[in-house]
Amino acid sequence: MTAAPQLTTRGILKTWWPLALSWFMITVEQPILAAVVARSFDPKVQLAAWGLAFSLVLVLSAPSISTLSASTALSRDKASYRQGRRYVIWLSVGLTAAHFLLAFTPAFDLVVFGLISAPAELAEPVRSGVRIMLPFVPSLAIRRFQYGVLIRCDQTRAVSFGTVMRLILEVILAAVLFGLLRWDGVTVASTAISTGVVFEAVYATWRVRPVVRKNLLSTIPGDPPLTWRRFLRFYLPLVLTTFMQILLQPLVGASLSRMPDSLSSLALWPVLYGVLLMTNSAAYAFVESVIVLLDRPGSIELLRRFTWRLGFILAAVPLALAITPLGEFWFNRIAALPPELLQQAKFSLWLVIPLPALTALSSLFQGTLINGQRTRRITEADALSLATVAALLALGSLLGGRPCAESGVILCGVPGVIIAVTAFNFGSIVRNFWLWRRSQRIYMSIRLRHARA
């Protein structure tokens, strides 16, 4: 087997930018759908219901989301790909059953009103959205697994093409359902995103077939077979990691529900979080790039320099929104926020500024640990991050939910969204510290491997 060529900055860009475009398209869909929801009747209730419904489905999607990194790292030959695909199909069946139980049984009331304590007026729109998104979870699992193979085989442009087509389909469908049929916002958003993900799963399955046939060996000599035990040992920590990251959304929803003026905070949070996701999309895309590119000689220092540049560039986006009229234009004209929420939204942008740079660093460390098949270390980092965010949100709920006379000056009158973004910052700092600490040995082993090559 010939040695991989020396990595260059141009090589990083070639692998990364189509994935960044794909991630950007995915994250753009949330502000677009939120903008549609905000233009429906009773926009506060519809926005809050859409944010809560989507966060519940995302929690169920944690195992589906993790199939991308698993496939990128493990689909090294045809035998591993076919075995992994079989596991993902069984996984999709189980997740669909769990989603059905949440959407169509009393478990819904237990979760939404017992655990989250959502306002009563959100009940029916949230229930409707969760039911409509039933195909979302299995389609996401299949789509991301197939895309992992395309990334492994340096076919990242095929990934971005599929996501662009999905977004176009969703926009057209949302325009028809809302503009012509006048459906309510949550129903339009849920239908559009479910249809888009099903389309992309079909596209990815079709697109990966010739790539598997031409680019993957039947088996790689010396590699162990991909058994259930090996797959789960690698995959389950990634699932736990994704689950904890997604769990932040209903956790934030539950905390905001317990703070003063909860409906305003619940309405603003999905719009603000959409901006954060859109800004961080290029950093999220960097994980799979690191997984693949660390196998190339000279990659470590190049990837580190690229990470710092990427982080500073991305941090400039919320800064620009905060100090220029672009922020007001986005929240007022694009997101269609109610006027009383505009000032709070612009102030929150200042707290968002550090998060893109922190996310870029996390992607570098996380991709390194996945390349070294040390996924449990990522789970440790996310557990610490989740504990930090949960503690700060609990403090905000406890003090912010009391009258000012009881809580004194601490957090008195502070909007729930401000507390949530601050908690996210501290959680990201903790996560990065632990990932950096745990990835040092992997860097040493990669350096030795490159030196031998």
C-alpha positions as CSV (number, residue, x, y, z in Angstrom):
1,M,0.0,0.0,0.0
2,T,1.5,3.4,-1.0
3,A,2.0,6.1,1.6
4,A,-0.5,9.0,1.7
5,P,0.9,12.2,0.1
6,Q,2.1,15.1,2.3
7,L,-0.8,17.2,3.5
8,T,-1.0,20.9,2.5
9,T,-3.4,23.8,3.4
10,R,-4.9,23.4,0.0
11,G,-5.6,19.7,0.8
12,I,-7.4,20.7,4.0
13,L,-9.5,23.2,2.2
14,K,-10.4,20.7,-0.5
15,T,-11.7,18.2,2.1
16,W,-13.2,20.7,4.4
17,W,-15.1,23.3,2.4
18,P,-17.7,21.1,0.8
19,L,-18.5,19.7,4.3
20,A,-18.6,23.3,5.7
21,L,-21.1,24.2,2.9
22,S,-23.2,21.1,3.8
23,W,-23.2,22.0,7.5
24,F,-24.0,25.6,6.6
25,M,-27.0,24.5,4.6
26,I,-28.2,22.3,7.4
27,T,-27.9,25.1,9.9
28,V,-29.4,27.7,7.6
29,E,-32.6,25.7,7.4
30,Q,-33.4,26.3,11.1
31,P,-33.4,30.2,10.8
32,I,-35.4,29.8,7.5
33,L,-38.0,27.6,9.1
34,A,-38.1,29.7,12.2
35,A,-38.7,32.8,10.0
36,V,-41.7,30.9,8.4
37,V,-43.0,30.0,11.8
38,A,-42.6,33.6,13.0
39,R,-44.9,34.8,10.2
40,S,-47.8,32.6,11.2
41,F,-50.6,33.5,13.5
42,D,-49.7,33.9,17.2
43,P,-45.9,33.9,16.5
44,K,-44.8,33.6,20.1
45,V,-46.7,30.4,20.7
46,Q,-45.7,28.9,17.3
47,L,-42.0,29.8,17.7
48,A,-41.9,28.3,21.2
49,A,-43.7,25.2,20.1
50,W,-41.4,24.7,17.1
51,G,-38.3,25.1,19.2
52,L,-39.6,22.6,21.8
53,A,-40.8,20.0,19.2
54,F,-37.6,20.1,17.3
55,S,-35.5,19.8,20.4
56,L,-37.4,16.7,21.5
57,V,-36.9,15.0,18.1
58,L,-33.2,15.9,18.2
59,V,-32.8,14.0,21.5
60,L,-34.2,10.9,19.8
61,S,-31.8,11.6,16.9
62,A,-28.7,11.3,19.0
63,P,-27.8,7.8,17.8
64,S,-28.6,8.8,14.2
65,I,-26.3,11.8,14.3
66,S,-23.4,9.7,15.6
67,T,-23.4,7.4,12.5
68,L,-21.5,10.0,10.4
69,S,-18.3,9.9,12.5
70,A,-18.6,6.2,13.0
71,S,-18.9,5.5,9.3
72,T,-16.1,7.9,8.4
73,A,-13.7,6.1,10.8
74,L,-14.8,2.5,10.4
75,S,-16.0,2.1,6.8
76,R,-12.5,1.3,5.5
77,D,-13.5,-1.7,3.3
78,K,-16.6,-3.2,1.7
79,A,-17.0,-5.8,4.5
80,S,-17.0,-3.2,7.2
81,Y,-19.3,-0.9,5.3
82,R,-21.9,-3.6,4.7
83,Q,-21.8,-4.8,8.3
84,G,-22.0,-1.2,9.6
85,R,-25.0,-0.6,7.3
86,R,-26.8,-3.6,8.8
87,Y,-26.3,-2.3,12.3
88,V,-27.6,1.2,11.3
89,I,-30.8,-0.3,9.8
90,W,-31.5,-2.1,13.0
91,L,-30.8,1.0,14.9
92,S,-33.3,3.0,12.8
93,V,-36.0,0.5,13.5
94,G,-35.5,0.8,17.3
95,L,-35.4,4.6,17.2
96,T,-38.5,4.8,15.1
97,A,-40.3,2.7,17.7
98,A,-39.2,5.0,20.5
99,H,-40.3,8.1,18.5
100,F,-43.7,6.5,17.9
101,L,-44.2,5.9,21.7
102,L,-43.3,9.5,22.4
103,A,-45.6,10.9,19.8
104,F,-48.7,8.7,20.2
105,T,-48.8,7.6,23.8
106,P,-49.2,9.3,27.2
107,A,-45.4,9.5,27.3
108,F,-45.8,12.8,25.5
109,D,-47.6,14.5,28.4
110,L,-45.1,13.0,30.9
111,V,-42.1,14.5,29.1
112,V,-43.5,17.8,27.9
113,F,-45.5,18.7,31.0
114,G,-44.0,16.6,33.7
115,L,-40.3,17.0,32.9
116,I,-40.1,20.2,30.9
117,S,-43.1,22.0,32.4
118,A,-44.0,23.6,29.1
119,P,-46.8,26.2,29.1
120,A,-50.2,24.6,28.4
121,E,-50.8,26.5,25.2
122,L,-47.9,24.7,23.5
123,A,-49.4,21.2,24.0
124,E,-51.2,20.6,20.6
125,P,-48.7,22.4,18.3
126,V,-45.8,20.5,19.9
127,R,-47.6,17.2,19.7
128,S,-48.4,17.8,16.0
129,G,-44.8,18.6,15.2
130,V,-43.4,15.6,16.9
131,R,-45.9,13.3,15.1
132,I,-45.2,14.8,11.7
133,M,-41.4,14.3,12.1
134,L,-41.7,10.5,12.6
135,P,-39.6,9.7,9.4
136,F,-36.9,12.2,10.5
137,V,-34.9,10.0,12.8
138,P,-34.4,6.8,10.6
139,S,-33.7,8.9,7.5
140,L,-31.1,10.9,9.3
141,A,-29.3,7.8,10.5
142,I,-29.1,6.3,6.9
143,R,-28.2,9.7,5.3
144,R,-25.3,10.3,7.7
145,F,-24.0,6.7,7.5
146,Q,-23.8,6.9,3.7
147,Y,-22.2,10.3,3.8
148,G,-19.5,9.0,6.1
149,V,-18.4,6.6,3.3
150,L,-18.3,9.5,0.8
151,I,-16.1,11.5,3.2
152,R,-13.8,8.6,3.7
153,C,-13.4,8.2,-0.1
154,D,-12.8,12.0,-0.7
155,Q,-16.2,12.6,-2.2
156,T,-17.1,15.5,0.0
157,R,-18.6,17.5,-2.9
158,A,-21.3,14.9,-3.3
159,V,-22.2,15.5,0.3
160,S,-22.6,19.3,-0.2
161,F,-24.7,18.8,-3.4
162,G,-27.2,16.6,-1.6
163,T,-27.6,19.1,1.3
164,V,-28.1,22.0,-1.1
165,M,-30.8,20.1,-3.0
166,R,-32.5,19.2,0.3
167,L,-32.6,22.9,1.4
168,I,-34.0,24.0,-1.9
169,L,-36.7,21.3,-1.6
170,E,-37.6,22.4,1.9
171,V,-37.8,26.1,1.0
172,I,-40.1,25.3,-2.0
173,L,-42.3,23.1,0.1
174,A,-42.5,25.6,3.0
175,A,-43.4,28.4,0.6
176,V,-46.2,26.3,-0.9
177,L,-47.6,25.0,2.4
178,F,-47.5,28.4,4.1
179,G,-48.1,30.8,1.2
180,L,-50.8,28.8,-0.6
181,L,-52.4,26.4,1.9
182,R,-51.9,28.6,4.9
183,W,-51.0,25.8,7.3
184,D,-49.8,26.8,10.7
185,G,-46.1,27.4,11.3
186,V,-45.2,24.3,13.3
187,T,-47.0,22.0,10.7
188,V,-45.2,23.7,7.8
189,A,-41.7,23.5,9.4
190,S,-42.2,19.8,10.5
191,T,-43.4,18.7,7.1
192,A,-40.7,20.5,5.2
193,I,-37.8,19.2,7.3
194,S,-39.1,15.6,7.4
195,T,-39.5,15.6,3.6
196,G,-36.1,17.1,3.1
197,V,-34.3,14.5,5.2
198,V,-36.1,11.6,3.6
199,F,-35.1,13.0,0.1
200,E,-31.4,13.3,1.2
201,A,-31.4,9.7,2.6
202,V,-32.6,8.4,-0.7
203,Y,-30.0,10.5,-2.6
204,A,-27.1,9.4,-0.3
205,T,-28.0,5.7,-0.7
206,W,-28.0,6.1,-4.5
207,R,-24.8,8.2,-4.6
208,V,-22.7,5.9,-2.4
209,R,-23.2,2.7,-4.5
210,P,-20.6,3.4,-7.2
211,V,-18.2,4.9,-4.6
212,V,-18.3,1.7,-2.6
213,R,-17.8,-0.4,-5.7
214,K,-14.8,1.5,-7.0
215,N,-13.1,3.0,-3.9
216,L,-13.3,0.4,-1.2
217,L,-11.3,-2.9,-1.1
218,S,-13.3,-6.0,-0.3
219,T,-11.2,-6.4,2.9
220,I,-8.1,-4.8,4.3
221,P,-5.4,-7.4,5.2
222,G,-4.7,-7.3,8.9
223,D,-7.8,-5.3,9.9
224,P,-10.2,-7.1,12.3
225,P,-13.8,-7.6,11.2
226,L,-16.4,-5.1,12.3
227,T,-18.2,-7.2,14.8
228,W,-21.1,-5.9,17.0
229,R,-18.7,-5.7,20.0
230,R,-16.1,-3.6,18.1
231,F,-18.8,-1.4,16.5
232,L,-20.6,-0.7,19.8
233,R,-17.3,-0.1,21.7
234,F,-16.5,2.7,19.2
235,Y,-20.1,3.9,18.6
236,L,-21.8,4.0,22.0
237,P,-19.5,6.7,23.4
238,L,-20.3,8.8,20.4
239,V,-24.0,8.3,20.9
240,L,-23.7,9.3,24.6
241,T,-21.7,12.4,23.5
242,T,-24.3,13.4,20.9
243,F,-27.1,12.7,23.3
244,M,-25.6,15.0,26.0
245,Q,-25.0,17.7,23.4
246,I,-28.6,17.5,22.2
247,L,-30.0,17.2,25.7
248,L,-28.9,20.8,26.2
249,Q,-31.8,21.9,24.1
250,P,-34.7,20.5,26.2
251,L,-32.6,21.3,29.3
252,V,-32.5,25.0,28.2
253,G,-36.2,24.8,27.4
254,A,-37.0,23.4,30.8
255,S,-34.9,26.1,32.5
256,L,-36.4,29.0,30.4
257,S,-39.9,27.7,31.3
258,R,-39.1,28.3,34.9
259,M,-37.7,31.8,34.5
260,P,-39.5,35.2,34.4
261,D,-41.3,36.0,31.1
262,S,-40.7,32.4,30.0
263,L,-42.7,32.7,26.7
264,S,-40.5,35.5,25.4
265,S,-37.3,33.6,26.2
266,L,-38.7,30.4,24.7
267,A,-39.6,32.4,21.5
268,L,-36.2,34.1,21.3
269,W,-34.0,31.0,22.0
270,P,-34.6,29.0,18.7
271,V,-33.8,32.2,16.7
272,L,-30.7,33.0,18.6
273,Y,-29.6,29.3,18.6
274,G,-30.1,29.2,14.9
275,V,-27.6,32.1,14.5
276,L,-25.2,30.2,16.7
277,L,-25.6,27.0,14.7
278,M,-25.2,28.8,11.4
279,T,-22.0,30.5,12.6
280,N,-20.6,27.3,14.1
281,S,-21.4,25.1,11.0
282,A,-17.9,25.5,9.5
283,A,-16.4,24.3,12.8
284,Y,-18.7,21.3,13.1
285,A,-17.7,20.2,9.6
286,F,-14.1,20.2,10.7
287,V,-14.5,17.0,12.8
288,E,-14.7,14.6,9.9
289,S,-12.0,16.4,8.1
290,V,-9.6,15.9,11.0
291,I,-10.6,12.2,11.3
292,V,-9.5,11.6,7.7
293,L,-6.6,14.1,7.3
294,L,-4.7,13.0,10.4
295,D,-3.7,9.9,8.4
296,R,-1.7,12.2,6.1
297,P,2.0,13.1,6.9
298,G,2.6,16.6,8.2
299,S,-1.0,17.0,9.3
300,I,-0.8,17.9,12.9
301,E,0.8,21.4,12.8
302,L,-1.1,22.3,9.7
303,L,-4.5,21.4,11.2
304,R,-3.7,23.3,14.4
305,R,-2.9,26.5,12.5
306,F,-6.0,26.1,10.3
307,T,-8.1,25.6,13.5
308,W,-7.0,28.9,15.0
309,R,-7.6,30.8,11.8
310,L,-11.0,29.3,11.4
311,G,-11.9,30.1,15.0
312,F,-11.0,33.8,14.7
313,I,-12.8,34.1,11.4
314,L,-16.0,32.5,12.7
315,A,-16.0,34.6,15.9
316,A,-16.1,37.7,13.7
317,V,-19.5,36.8,12.4
318,P,-21.5,37.4,15.7
319,L,-19.3,40.4,16.3
320,A,-20.3,41.9,13.0
321,L,-24.0,41.2,13.7
322,A,-23.6,42.9,17.1
323,I,-21.9,46.1,16.0
324,T,-23.5,46.7,12.6
325,P,-27.0,47.1,11.4
326,L,-26.8,43.5,10.0
327,G,-27.9,42.2,13.4
328,E,-31.1,44.2,13.4
329,F,-31.7,43.4,9.8
330,W,-31.4,39.7,10.5
331,F,-33.6,39.6,13.5
332,N,-36.2,42.1,12.2
333,R,-36.5,41.3,8.5
334,I,-35.3,37.7,8.2
335,A,-36.2,36.1,11.5
336,A,-39.2,38.4,11.9
337,L,-38.8,38.6,15.7
338,P,-41.5,40.5,17.5
339,P,-40.3,44.1,18.1
340,E,-40.1,43.7,21.9
341,L,-37.5,41.0,21.6
342,L,-35.1,42.8,19.3
343,Q,-32.9,44.6,21.9
344,Q,-32.6,41.4,23.9
345,A,-31.5,39.5,20.8
346,K,-28.8,42.0,19.9
347,F,-27.4,42.1,23.4
348,S,-27.2,38.3,23.5
349,L,-25.0,38.4,20.4
350,W,-22.1,39.8,22.4
351,L,-22.1,36.7,24.6
352,V,-22.2,34.4,21.5
353,I,-18.8,35.8,20.1
354,P,-16.4,33.3,21.9
355,L,-18.5,30.2,21.1
356,P,-17.4,29.7,17.4
357,A,-13.6,29.8,18.3
358,L,-14.3,27.3,21.2
359,T,-16.2,25.0,18.8
360,A,-13.4,25.0,16.3
361,L,-10.9,23.9,19.0
362,S,-13.4,21.2,20.1
363,S,-13.6,19.9,16.6
364,L,-9.8,19.5,16.3
365,F,-9.6,17.7,19.6
366,Q,-12.6,15.5,19.0
367,G,-11.5,14.5,15.5
368,T,-8.1,13.6,16.9
369,L,-9.7,11.3,19.5
370,I,-12.0,9.7,17.0
371,N,-9.0,9.1,14.7
372,G,-7.3,7.3,17.6
373,Q,-10.5,5.4,18.4
374,R,-10.6,6.9,21.9
375,T,-14.3,8.0,21.7
376,R,-14.9,7.4,25.4
377,R,-12.7,10.5,26.2
378,I,-15.1,12.6,24.2
379,T,-18.0,11.3,26.4
380,E,-16.1,12.3,29.5
381,A,-15.6,15.9,28.2
382,D,-19.3,16.2,27.3
383,A,-20.4,14.9,30.7
384,L,-18.3,17.6,32.4
385,S,-19.7,20.2,30.0
386,L,-23.3,19.1,30.5
387,A,-22.8,19.2,34.3
388,T,-21.4,22.7,34.1
389,V,-24.3,24.0,31.9
390,A,-26.9,22.2,34.0
391,A,-25.5,23.7,37.2
392,L,-25.5,27.2,35.8
393,L,-29.0,26.8,34.4
394,A,-30.3,25.5,37.7
395,L,-28.8,28.5,39.4
396,G,-30.5,30.8,36.9
397,S,-33.8,29.0,37.3
398,L,-33.6,29.1,41.1
399,L,-32.6,32.8,41.5
400,G,-34.1,34.2,38.3
401,G,-37.4,32.5,39.0
402,R,-37.7,34.3,42.4
403,P,-39.0,37.8,43.0
404,C,-36.2,40.4,43.2
405,A,-36.9,40.9,46.9
406,E,-36.1,37.3,47.6
407,S,-33.0,36.8,45.3
408,G,-31.4,40.2,46.0
409,V,-29.3,41.6,43.2
410,I,-28.0,38.2,41.9
411,L,-29.5,37.5,38.5
412,C,-32.5,39.8,39.4
413,G,-34.1,40.8,36.2
414,V,-31.6,39.0,33.9
415,P,-33.4,37.4,30.9
416,G,-33.3,33.7,30.7
417,V,-31.6,33.7,27.3
418,I,-28.7,35.7,28.7
419,I,-28.2,33.0,31.4
420,A,-28.5,30.2,28.8
421,V,-25.8,31.7,26.5
422,T,-23.5,32.3,29.5
423,A,-23.9,28.7,30.6
424,F,-23.0,27.5,27.1
425,N,-19.8,29.5,27.2
426,F,-18.6,28.0,30.5
427,G,-19.6,24.5,29.3
428,S,-17.6,24.9,26.1
429,I,-14.5,26.1,28.1
430,V,-14.7,23.0,30.3
431,R,-15.2,20.7,27.3
432,N,-12.2,22.1,25.5
433,F,-9.9,21.8,28.5
434,W,-10.8,18.1,29.0
435,L,-10.5,17.2,25.2
436,W,-7.1,19.0,25.0
437,R,-5.9,17.1,28.0
438,R,-7.1,13.7,26.7
439,S,-5.8,14.2,23.2
440,Q,-2.2,14.7,24.0
441,R,-1.3,11.0,23.9
442,I,-3.0,10.6,20.6
443,Y,-0.9,13.4,19.1
444,M,2.2,11.6,20.3
445,S,1.2,8.3,18.7
446,I,0.3,10.1,15.4
447,R,3.7,11.8,15.3
448,L,5.4,8.4,15.7
449,R,3.2,6.9,13.0
450,H,4.1,9.8,10.6
451,A,7.8,9.5,11.5
452,R,7.7,5.8,10.5
453,A,5.9,6.6,7.3
